[in-house]
């Protein structure tokens, strides 16, 4: 793909199969917990539960029968990530270590198994968000009981799981799913050359992101890492990584502007629930067509859920999230540029060595020798 074609592709709405069923499914899953809890006067608990509802975004290209068996594996991963956040919620060094391990391990496993988007993003988000929720106020947290946070997360995961499987309750849904199930492919771990390149970049950037996040303060590193993962987790080709990285940064910048407008509005209760549902629907509609535009929907949604779930005023964190995202994006680009230079210098060195070998005079046999 030429630079011109690649650039044009970044700003094009590509054709895709109808996504409204997936969009509706995701919107219902993300809205149900906060809607029910808002009616009971506990809207912040419902928003915590909606973190678990992100389970609906995983494995969308597989049949529902496959997802019935595979989504519980991801749910266990969510709980492990939440546990890591809880255990390290009051320690800066502990939190940095937890974020590093969760990001690297989830990226390695997800890339090797070919899980696809959203990759390791929500493991990282859950580790950081749950850790910030349960940490005491003296440690820059919201002081939520850890067991209550885990219960809410589980409620959200179960809600999302049931919403995914609900179409199997009707004959038409089972027939449609049977067609996809016949084309199923088992999970196999494959550490290919492309996976190795992506994972290496992610690991380098994650280490740098954890260090930078630690300098920014407790409970901020996961937002730095989310920007890094969004840019680096897909493309192994450096040129496409640069272009798509720029695309995602632009999408995230627009998303932060949208988050600022939402913060000015400062919705609560049912209007907030409906807003989250609309953003989730738009994300599912846009993600196969234009990843940058899809970030405009999901980034402010994640920010709203995390902030409102911790009962933080939205306007108070706009500037902080801009700083976190800019830091992560800057690190991602530094890694991509560094990898590009390293590969070009390595290629130039190989060319010089080959040229030297070709230019070297051939040895001639000595007189009377064997030659």
C-alpha positions as CSV (number, residue, x, y, z in Angstrom):
1,X,0.0,0.0,0.0
2,X,1.4,3.4,-1.0
3,X,1.6,6.3,1.5
4,X,-1.2,8.1,-0.4
5,X,-3.5,5.1,-0.4
6,X,-2.8,4.4,3.2
7,X,-3.5,8.0,4.2
8,X,-6.7,8.0,2.2
9,X,-7.7,4.7,3.9
10,X,-7.4,6.3,7.3
11,X,-10.1,8.8,6.6
12,X,-12.5,6.6,4.7
13,X,-15.6,4.9,6.0
14,X,-15.0,1.4,4.8
15,X,-17.8,-0.9,3.8
16,X,-18.8,-3.5,6.4
17,X,-21.7,-5.9,7.1
18,X,-24.7,-4.4,9.1
19,X,-23.5,-3.7,12.6
20,X,-26.7,-2.5,14.2
21,X,-27.4,-5.8,15.9
22,X,-24.0,-5.8,17.6
23,X,-24.4,-2.1,18.4
24,X,-27.8,-2.7,20.0
25,X,-26.5,-5.7,21.9
26,X,-23.5,-3.7,23.3
27,X,-25.7,-0.7,24.2
28,X,-28.2,-2.9,26.1
29,X,-25.4,-4.6,28.0
30,X,-23.6,-1.4,29.0
31,X,-26.9,0.4,30.0
32,X,-28.6,-2.3,32.0
33,X,-26.6,-2.2,35.2
34,X,-26.4,1.6,35.6
35,X,-30.1,1.9,34.6
36,X,-31.3,-0.6,37.2
37,X,-29.0,0.8,39.9
38,X,-30.0,4.4,39.0
39,X,-33.6,3.5,39.6
40,X,-32.6,2.2,43.0
41,X,-30.7,5.4,43.7
42,X,-27.2,3.9,43.4
43,X,-26.1,5.1,40.0
44,X,-22.4,5.1,40.9
45,X,-22.5,1.3,41.7
46,X,-24.2,0.7,38.3
47,X,-21.4,2.5,36.5
48,X,-18.9,0.3,38.3
49,X,-20.8,-2.7,37.1
50,X,-20.8,-1.4,33.5
51,X,-17.0,-1.9,33.5
52,X,-17.7,-5.6,33.5
53,X,-20.2,-5.2,30.6
54,X,-17.3,-4.4,28.3
55,X,-17.1,-8.2,28.0
56,X,-19.6,-7.9,25.1
57,X,-16.9,-6.3,22.9
58,X,-14.7,-9.4,22.9
59,X,-14.7,-12.1,20.2
60,X,-17.4,-10.4,18.1
61,X,-16.4,-12.4,15.0
62,X,-17.1,-15.8,16.6
63,X,-20.4,-17.6,16.9
64,X,-22.4,-17.3,20.1
65,X,-21.8,-20.9,20.9
66,X,-18.0,-20.3,20.7
67,X,-18.4,-17.2,22.8
68,X,-20.4,-19.1,25.4
69,X,-17.3,-21.2,26.1
70,X,-14.6,-18.6,25.5
71,X,-16.0,-15.4,27.2
72,X,-15.7,-17.0,30.7
73,X,-11.9,-17.2,30.1
74,X,-11.9,-13.4,29.5
75,X,-14.2,-12.9,32.5
76,X,-11.6,-14.7,34.7
77,X,-9.0,-12.4,33.3
78,X,-11.1,-9.4,34.2
79,X,-11.3,-10.6,37.8
80,X,-7.6,-11.3,38.0
81,X,-6.9,-7.8,36.6
82,X,-9.3,-6.3,39.2
83,X,-7.7,-8.3,42.0
84,X,-4.3,-7.0,40.9
85,X,-5.6,-3.4,41.1
86,X,-7.2,-4.0,44.5
87,X,-4.1,-5.5,46.0
88,X,-1.8,-2.7,44.9
89,X,-4.3,0.2,45.2
90,X,-2.4,2.1,47.9
91,X,1.1,1.5,46.7
92,X,2.6,3.5,43.8
93,X,5.4,0.9,43.2
94,X,2.9,-2.0,43.6
95,X,0.4,-0.3,41.2
96,X,3.1,0.3,38.6
97,X,4.2,-3.4,38.9
98,X,0.6,-4.6,38.6
99,X,-0.1,-2.4,35.6
100,X,3.1,-3.6,33.9
101,X,2.4,-7.3,34.4
102,X,-1.3,-7.1,33.4
103,X,-0.5,-5.1,30.3
104,X,2.4,-7.3,29.1
105,X,0.7,-10.7,30.0
106,X,-2.7,-9.8,28.5
107,X,-1.0,-8.5,25.3
108,X,1.1,-11.6,24.9
109,X,-1.8,-14.0,25.4
110,X,-4.3,-11.9,23.4
111,X,-1.9,-11.5,20.4
112,X,-0.8,-15.1,20.4
113,X,-4.4,-16.4,20.5
114,X,-5.6,-13.9,17.9
115,X,-8.3,-12.5,20.1
116,X,-8.3,-9.2,18.2
117,X,-9.7,-5.9,19.2
118,X,-10.0,-4.6,22.0
119,X,-7.0,-6.6,23.0
120,X,-5.5,-5.8,26.4
121,X,-7.3,-2.5,26.7
122,X,-10.0,-3.4,29.2
123,X,-7.7,-5.6,31.3
124,X,-5.6,-2.5,31.8
125,X,-8.6,-0.2,32.3
126,X,-10.1,-2.6,34.9
127,X,-6.9,-2.9,36.9
128,X,-6.5,0.9,37.1
129,X,-10.1,1.8,37.5
130,X,-10.9,-0.8,40.2
131,X,-7.7,0.1,42.0
132,X,-8.7,3.8,42.0
133,X,-12.2,2.9,43.2
134,X,-11.1,0.9,46.3
135,X,-8.2,3.0,47.3
136,X,-8.9,5.2,50.3
137,X,-9.3,8.9,49.8
138,X,-5.9,9.5,51.4
139,X,-4.4,7.4,48.6
140,X,-6.3,9.4,45.9
141,X,-9.1,6.8,45.7
142,X,-12.8,6.7,46.1
143,X,-12.8,4.4,49.2
144,X,-15.3,1.8,47.8
145,X,-15.3,-1.6,49.6
146,X,-13.2,-4.1,47.5
147,X,-15.7,-6.9,47.8
148,X,-18.5,-4.6,46.6
149,X,-16.4,-3.5,43.6
150,X,-15.7,-7.1,42.7
151,X,-19.4,-7.9,43.1
152,X,-20.4,-5.0,40.8
153,X,-17.8,-6.0,38.2
154,X,-19.2,-9.6,38.3
155,X,-22.7,-8.3,37.8
156,X,-21.7,-6.4,34.8
157,X,-19.8,-9.3,33.3
158,X,-22.7,-11.7,33.8
159,X,-25.1,-9.1,32.3
160,X,-23.0,-8.8,29.2
161,X,-22.6,-12.6,28.9
162,X,-26.3,-13.1,29.1
163,X,-27.0,-10.4,26.5
164,X,-24.5,-12.1,24.1
165,X,-26.2,-15.4,24.5
166,X,-29.8,-14.2,24.6
167,X,-30.4,-14.7,20.8
168,X,-29.8,-18.4,21.2
169,X,-33.1,-18.6,23.1
170,X,-35.1,-18.2,19.9
171,X,-35.0,-20.7,17.0
172,X,-34.1,-18.0,14.4
173,X,-31.1,-17.0,16.5
174,X,-30.0,-20.5,16.9
175,X,-30.2,-21.2,13.1
176,X,-28.2,-18.1,12.2
177,X,-25.6,-18.9,14.9
178,X,-25.3,-22.5,13.6
179,X,-24.0,-21.2,10.3
180,X,-21.2,-19.3,12.0
181,X,-20.5,-22.2,14.3
182,X,-19.8,-24.5,11.4
183,X,-17.0,-22.2,10.4
184,X,-15.5,-22.1,13.9
185,X,-11.8,-22.1,14.5
186,X,-10.2,-23.3,17.7
187,X,-8.0,-21.1,19.8
188,X,-4.4,-21.9,19.0
189,X,-1.5,-20.0,20.4
190,X,0.8,-18.8,17.5
191,X,3.8,-16.5,18.1
192,X,4.3,-15.5,14.5
193,X,6.8,-12.9,13.2
194,X,4.0,-10.2,13.1
195,X,2.9,-11.0,16.7
196,X,6.5,-10.8,17.8
197,X,7.0,-7.4,16.3
198,X,3.8,-6.0,17.7
199,X,4.5,-7.5,21.2
200,X,8.0,-6.2,21.2
201,X,6.9,-2.6,20.5
202,X,4.1,-2.9,23.0
203,X,6.4,-4.2,25.7
204,X,9.0,-1.4,25.2
205,X,6.3,1.2,25.2
206,X,4.6,-0.3,28.2
207,X,7.7,-0.1,30.3
208,X,8.2,3.5,29.3
209,X,4.5,4.2,29.9
210,X,4.6,2.7,33.4
211,X,7.7,4.8,34.2
212,X,6.1,8.0,32.9
213,X,2.8,7.2,34.6
214,X,4.6,6.7,37.9
215,X,6.0,10.2,37.6
216,X,2.5,11.6,37.0
217,X,1.1,10.0,40.1
218,X,-0.9,7.1,41.6
219,X,-3.9,5.8,39.6
220,X,-2.9,7.5,36.3
221,X,-0.7,5.0,34.6
222,X,-3.6,3.0,33.1
223,X,-4.7,6.0,31.1
224,X,-1.2,6.4,29.7
225,X,-1.1,2.7,28.8
226,X,-4.6,2.9,27.1
227,X,-3.3,5.4,24.6
228,X,-0.2,3.3,24.0
229,X,-2.2,0.1,23.4
230,X,-4.7,1.8,21.1
231,X,-1.9,3.0,18.9
232,X,0.5,-0.1,18.9
233,X,-1.6,-3.2,19.3
234,X,-2.7,-3.8,15.7
235,X,-0.2,-3.2,12.9
236,X,3.2,-4.9,12.6
237,X,4.2,-2.8,9.6
238,X,6.0,0.4,10.8
239,X,4.5,2.6,8.1
240,X,1.0,1.6,8.9
241,X,1.7,1.9,12.6
242,X,2.8,5.5,12.1
243,X,-0.3,6.3,10.0
244,X,-2.8,4.5,12.1
245,X,-1.1,5.9,15.2
246,X,-1.6,9.4,13.9
247,X,-5.2,8.5,13.1
248,X,-5.8,7.2,16.6
249,X,-4.2,10.2,18.2
250,X,-6.5,12.5,16.1
251,X,-9.5,10.4,17.1
252,X,-8.5,10.5,20.7
253,X,-8.0,14.3,20.6
254,X,-11.5,14.7,19.2
255,X,-12.8,12.3,21.8
256,X,-11.2,14.4,24.6
257,X,-13.0,17.5,23.1
258,X,-16.2,15.5,23.2
259,X,-15.5,14.5,26.8
260,X,-15.0,18.2,27.7
261,X,-18.4,19.0,26.2
262,X,-20.0,16.2,28.2
263,X,-18.3,17.5,31.3
264,X,-19.8,20.9,30.7
265,X,-23.2,19.3,30.4
266,X,-22.5,17.1,33.4
267,X,-25.4,14.6,33.0
268,X,-26.5,12.4,35.8
269,X,-29.0,9.6,36.4
270,X,-30.9,8.3,33.4
271,X,-29.6,10.9,30.9
272,X,-26.1,9.7,31.7
273,X,-27.1,6.1,31.2
274,X,-28.6,6.9,27.8
275,X,-25.5,8.8,26.8
276,X,-23.3,5.8,27.6
277,X,-25.6,3.6,25.5
278,X,-25.5,5.9,22.5
279,X,-21.7,6.1,22.6
280,X,-21.4,2.3,22.9
281,X,-23.8,1.9,19.9
282,X,-21.8,4.3,17.8
283,X,-18.6,2.5,18.7
284,X,-19.8,-0.8,17.5
285,X,-21.2,0.8,14.3
286,X,-17.9,2.6,13.5
287,X,-15.2,0.2,14.6
288,X,-15.1,-2.0,11.4
289,X,-15.4,1.1,9.3
290,X,-13.0,3.6,10.8
291,X,-11.0,2.9,14.0
292,X,-10.2,6.6,14.6
293,X,-13.8,7.6,14.6
294,X,-14.7,4.7,16.8
295,X,-12.3,6.1,19.4
296,X,-14.3,9.3,19.4
297,X,-17.1,7.3,20.8
298,X,-15.5,4.8,23.2
299,X,-12.9,7.1,24.8
300,X,-15.3,9.6,26.4
301,X,-17.5,6.7,27.4
302,X,-14.7,5.0,29.3
303,X,-13.7,8.3,30.9
304,X,-17.3,9.0,31.9
305,X,-17.8,5.5,33.4
306,X,-14.5,5.6,35.3
307,X,-15.0,9.1,36.6
308,X,-18.7,9.0,37.4
309,X,-18.3,5.5,38.9
310,X,-15.7,7.0,41.3
311,X,-18.1,9.9,42.0
312,X,-15.5,12.4,40.5
313,X,-16.7,15.6,38.9
314,X,-16.1,15.2,35.2
315,X,-14.7,18.7,34.7
316,X,-12.0,18.1,37.4
317,X,-10.3,15.5,35.3
318,X,-10.4,16.8,31.8
319,X,-7.0,18.4,31.9
320,X,-5.5,15.4,33.7
321,X,-6.8,13.0,31.0
322,X,-5.5,15.2,28.2
323,X,-2.0,15.0,29.9
324,X,-2.2,11.3,30.3
325,X,-3.3,10.6,26.8
326,X,-0.7,13.0,25.3
327,X,2.0,11.2,27.3
328,X,0.9,7.8,26.1
329,X,0.7,8.9,22.5
330,X,4.1,10.5,22.6
331,X,5.7,7.3,24.0
332,X,4.0,5.2,21.3
333,X,5.3,7.4,18.6
334,X,8.8,7.5,20.1
335,X,8.8,3.7,20.1
336,X,7.6,3.5,16.5
337,X,10.2,6.0,15.3
338,X,12.9,4.2,17.3
339,X,11.9,0.9,15.7
340,X,11.9,2.5,12.3
341,X,15.4,3.9,12.7
342,X,16.7,0.6,14.1
343,X,15.4,-1.3,11.2
344,X,16.7,1.1,8.6
345,X,20.1,1.3,10.3
346,X,20.2,-2.5,10.4
347,X,19.2,-2.8,6.8
348,X,21.8,-0.2,5.8
349,X,24.5,-2.2,7.7
350,X,23.5,-5.4,6.0
351,X,23.7,-3.7,2.6
352,X,27.2,-2.3,3.4
353,X,28.4,-5.7,4.4
354,X,27.0,-7.4,1.2
355,X,28.6,-4.7,-0.9
356,X,31.9,-5.2,0.9
357,X,31.8,-8.9,0.2
358,X,31.1,-8.4,-3.5
359,X,33.8,-5.8,-3.8
360,X,36.5,-7.9,-2.1
361,X,39.1,-9.2,-4.6
362,X,38.9,-12.9,-5.2
363,X,42.0,-14.8,-3.9
364,X,44.2,-16.2,-6.7
365,X,46.1,-19.5,-6.3
366,X,49.8,-19.4,-5.6
367,X,52.1,-20.7,-8.4
368,X,52.6,-24.3,-7.9
369,X,49.9,-24.5,-5.3
370,X,46.8,-26.5,-5.3
371,X,44.6,-23.5,-6.0
